[in-house]
Amino acid sequence: MNRSLFILLGFVFVLSAGGSVHGQAPGDADEASQGPILFEDDFERVEADDAMEQIGNGWETNSKKRAKGNKQVDLKDGVLWISRHPVADHGVSVVKDVDFRDARIEMRFRLSVGDDLGINLADMQEKSVHAGHICVARIRLNKVDITDLKTGPMNLGNRELKLAGKLSKQQKKLIAQKTKTFPVKLKADVWHSLVVEVQDDQMSVNLDGVDVGGFKSPGISHPTKRRLRLSVGKSAVVDDLSIRGKL
């Protein structure tokens, strides 16, 4: 057989078998494009003192500041339970500091009726916004909201005008355009899978293997996200969390 034809047929055979000329499996290429694992947690550990918040693995919460020190986050049965205490003056924030620009954040979660779970990305070094807020994907049983917080409601100028009751109708309209809402139908009190991806100026959400939607807005392209917040207004349960990304 002609040598050139032999090489060509061999190349075609490799591709048709699902391989590559470099011997890399298709899944490996996908993982490589997503960047390395920056953080992961399966929450399979036990708190030394069940009366206190001792999450471990670098997690912190706002319970001391916002809930008078009352416990709002618990490790139980190998999962993370988050529940706002009655005395709290703010939603629960469970915080992990990790740096990235673009990322793929995965986890399993469970919500009851009326619950919500926010995947909030922040940069505490960014002084143009309140509390470092950059963007958030908020999951409820009936809808998903994706918000550019940096150029929207958490921009200091916008926030100060709102608190002072001085936002014009036009300003309110512009801020409202910084959120995009997608309807969903999730079952209560059962496990669901969640993937939140940030790529350049877009934040997108996938639930149970189905793409819900994405939102493009300039604040999302903020060069460095330095903090992941699991923000919960009422309660939520989380497990098997990972962050794969790149600066």
C-alpha positions as CSV (number, residue, x, y, z in Angstrom):
1,M,0.0,0.0,0.0
2,N,1.2,3.5,-0.7
3,R,2.8,4.9,2.4
4,S,0.9,8.3,2.3
5,L,-2.4,6.4,1.9
6,F,-1.6,4.1,4.8
7,I,-0.9,7.1,7.1
8,L,-4.1,8.8,6.1
9,L,-6.2,5.7,6.7
10,G,-4.6,5.3,10.2
11,F,-5.4,8.9,11.0
12,V,-9.1,8.4,10.0
13,F,-9.3,5.2,12.1
14,V,-8.0,7.0,15.2
15,L,-10.6,9.8,14.8
16,S,-13.5,7.4,14.1
17,A,-12.6,5.5,17.3
18,G,-13.0,8.6,19.4
19,G,-9.4,9.2,20.0
20,S,-7.0,11.9,18.8
21,V,-3.6,12.1,17.2
22,H,-2.2,13.0,20.7
23,G,-3.8,10.1,22.4
24,Q,-6.1,12.4,24.5
25,A,-9.6,11.3,25.3
26,P,-12.4,13.7,24.4
27,G,-13.3,14.3,28.1
28,D,-9.7,15.2,28.9
29,A,-9.8,18.0,26.3
30,D,-13.0,19.4,27.9
31,E,-11.5,19.4,31.4
32,A,-8.3,21.0,30.2
33,S,-10.2,23.8,28.5
34,Q,-12.0,24.5,31.9
35,G,-8.8,25.0,33.7
36,P,-7.4,23.2,36.8
37,I,-9.4,22.4,40.0
38,L,-9.0,25.5,42.3
39,F,-11.1,24.1,45.2
40,E,-13.3,21.2,46.0
41,D,-15.2,20.0,49.1
42,D,-17.4,17.0,49.7
43,F,-18.1,18.1,53.3
44,E,-17.4,14.6,54.6
45,R,-16.2,15.6,58.1
46,V,-17.5,16.2,61.6
47,E,-17.4,19.3,63.7
48,A,-15.5,19.0,66.9
49,D,-18.2,21.0,68.8
50,D,-21.7,20.7,67.3
51,A,-22.8,23.8,69.2
52,M,-20.4,26.0,67.2
53,E,-19.8,26.7,63.5
54,Q,-16.7,24.7,62.6
55,I,-17.0,24.1,58.9
56,G,-13.3,23.8,58.1
57,N,-11.5,23.7,54.8
58,G,-11.2,27.5,54.7
59,W,-14.9,28.3,54.9
60,E,-16.2,31.3,56.9
61,T,-19.6,32.7,57.6
62,N,-21.3,36.0,58.6
63,S,-23.0,34.5,61.6
64,K,-20.9,36.4,64.2
65,K,-21.6,39.7,62.6
66,R,-25.2,39.2,61.4
67,A,-26.7,36.6,63.6
68,K,-25.3,37.6,67.0
69,G,-23.0,34.6,66.9
70,N,-25.8,32.0,66.6
71,K,-25.1,29.0,64.5
72,Q,-26.5,29.1,61.0
73,V,-24.3,26.6,59.2
74,D,-23.9,22.9,60.1
75,L,-22.1,19.9,58.8
76,K,-24.4,16.9,59.1
77,D,-24.5,13.6,57.2
78,G,-21.7,14.7,54.9
79,V,-23.5,17.7,53.6
80,L,-23.6,21.5,54.3
81,W,-26.8,22.7,55.9
82,I,-27.5,26.5,55.8
83,S,-30.3,28.0,57.7
84,R,-30.9,31.7,58.7
85,H,-31.4,32.2,62.4
86,P,-34.5,34.2,63.5
87,V,-32.3,37.0,65.0
88,A,-30.3,37.5,61.9
89,D,-30.6,40.9,60.2
90,H,-29.1,39.6,56.9
91,G,-29.2,36.5,54.8
92,V,-26.6,33.8,55.5
93,S,-23.3,34.2,53.7
94,V,-20.9,31.2,53.6
95,V,-17.6,32.3,52.2
96,K,-14.6,30.8,50.6
97,D,-11.7,32.9,49.3
98,V,-10.4,31.7,46.0
99,D,-9.0,33.7,43.0
100,F,-10.1,33.3,39.4
101,R,-11.2,35.2,36.4
102,D,-13.3,32.6,34.5
103,A,-14.6,29.5,36.3
104,R,-16.9,26.5,36.3
105,I,-18.6,26.1,39.7
106,E,-20.4,22.8,40.3
107,M,-22.4,21.5,43.3
108,R,-25.4,19.5,44.3
109,F,-28.2,21.4,46.2
110,R,-31.6,21.0,47.8
111,L,-34.2,23.7,48.4
112,S,-37.6,23.7,50.2
113,V,-40.5,25.9,49.1
114,G,-39.6,29.5,49.6
115,D,-35.8,28.8,49.8
116,D,-33.1,30.3,47.5
117,L,-29.4,29.8,46.9
118,G,-27.1,32.5,45.5
119,I,-23.8,31.8,43.9
120,N,-22.3,35.2,44.6
121,L,-18.8,36.2,43.2
122,A,-17.0,39.0,44.9
123,D,-13.7,40.9,45.0
124,M,-13.1,42.6,48.3
125,Q,-10.4,44.8,46.7
126,E,-12.9,46.4,44.3
127,K,-13.9,49.6,46.0
128,S,-16.5,50.8,43.4
129,V,-19.1,48.4,44.8
130,H,-20.6,47.6,48.1
131,A,-19.0,44.6,49.9
132,G,-17.1,43.5,46.8
133,H,-20.2,42.3,45.0
134,I,-19.4,41.5,41.3
135,C,-22.2,39.1,40.0
136,V,-24.6,36.5,41.3
137,A,-26.7,33.6,40.0
138,R,-29.7,33.1,42.4
139,I,-31.6,29.8,42.2
140,R,-35.2,29.3,43.3
141,L,-37.6,26.5,42.6
142,N,-39.4,28.6,40.0
143,K,-36.8,30.8,38.5
144,V,-33.1,31.7,38.1
145,D,-31.8,35.3,38.3
146,I,-28.4,36.3,36.9
147,T,-27.3,39.8,37.9
148,D,-24.4,42.0,37.1
149,L,-24.0,43.5,40.6
150,K,-20.9,45.6,39.8
151,T,-22.6,47.9,37.3
152,G,-26.0,47.3,38.7
153,P,-27.5,47.4,42.2
154,M,-24.2,47.1,44.2
155,N,-22.5,49.9,42.3
156,L,-21.8,52.4,45.1
157,G,-23.4,55.3,43.2
158,N,-26.5,53.3,42.4
159,R,-26.8,51.9,46.0
160,E,-26.4,55.3,47.7
161,L,-29.1,56.8,45.5
162,K,-31.4,53.9,46.2
163,L,-30.9,54.2,50.0
164,A,-31.5,57.9,49.8
165,G,-34.7,57.3,47.7
166,K,-33.3,59.4,44.9
167,L,-33.1,57.0,42.0
168,S,-34.9,58.3,38.9
169,K,-37.2,56.2,36.8
170,Q,-34.5,56.0,34.1
171,Q,-31.9,54.9,36.6
172,K,-34.3,52.2,38.0
173,K,-34.9,51.0,34.5
174,L,-31.2,50.7,33.8
175,I,-30.5,48.9,37.0
176,A,-33.3,46.4,36.3
177,Q,-31.7,45.7,33.0
178,K,-28.7,44.3,34.9
179,T,-30.7,41.2,35.8
180,K,-31.9,38.5,33.5
181,T,-34.5,36.0,34.7
182,F,-35.1,32.5,33.5
183,P,-38.2,30.4,34.5
184,V,-37.5,26.9,35.8
185,K,-39.5,24.1,37.5
186,L,-37.5,22.4,40.2
187,K,-38.9,19.9,42.7
188,A,-38.7,20.8,46.3
189,D,-36.6,18.8,48.9
190,V,-34.8,16.7,46.3
191,W,-31.2,16.9,45.1
192,H,-30.4,18.9,42.0
193,S,-27.2,19.4,40.1
194,L,-26.0,23.0,39.4
195,V,-23.2,24.3,37.2
196,V,-22.5,28.1,37.1
197,E,-20.0,29.2,34.5
198,V,-18.3,32.6,34.1
199,Q,-16.6,33.2,30.8
200,D,-15.4,36.7,30.0
201,D,-18.6,38.9,30.3
202,Q,-21.1,36.1,30.5
203,M,-22.5,34.1,33.5
204,S,-24.5,31.0,32.6
205,V,-26.5,28.4,34.6
206,N,-27.1,24.7,34.0
207,L,-29.5,22.7,36.1
208,D,-29.7,18.9,36.1
209,G,-27.8,18.8,32.9
210,V,-30.0,21.3,31.1
211,D,-28.8,24.8,30.0
212,V,-31.1,27.4,31.7
213,G,-29.5,30.4,30.1
214,G,-26.8,33.0,30.2
215,F,-26.5,36.7,30.7
216,K,-23.8,39.0,29.2
217,S,-23.0,42.3,31.0
218,P,-19.8,44.3,31.4
219,G,-19.4,43.9,35.2
220,I,-19.2,40.1,34.9
221,S,-15.9,40.5,33.1
222,H,-14.3,42.0,36.2
223,P,-10.7,40.8,36.0
224,T,-10.4,38.9,39.3
225,K,-13.1,37.3,41.4
226,R,-11.5,36.6,44.8
227,R,-14.4,35.2,46.9
228,L,-17.2,32.7,46.5
229,R,-20.3,33.4,48.7
230,L,-23.1,30.9,49.1
231,S,-25.8,33.4,49.9
232,V,-29.0,32.1,51.4
233,G,-32.1,34.1,52.4
234,K,-33.9,31.3,54.2
235,S,-32.3,27.9,54.0
236,A,-30.4,25.5,51.6
237,V,-28.5,22.3,51.6
238,V,-25.2,22.0,49.5
239,D,-22.8,19.1,48.7
240,D,-20.0,18.1,46.4
241,L,-18.8,21.6,45.5
242,S,-16.0,22.3,43.1
243,I,-14.4,25.3,41.4
244,R,-12.5,24.8,38.2
245,G,-11.0,27.9,36.7
246,K,-8.2,30.1,35.5
247,L,-6.9,33.6,36.0
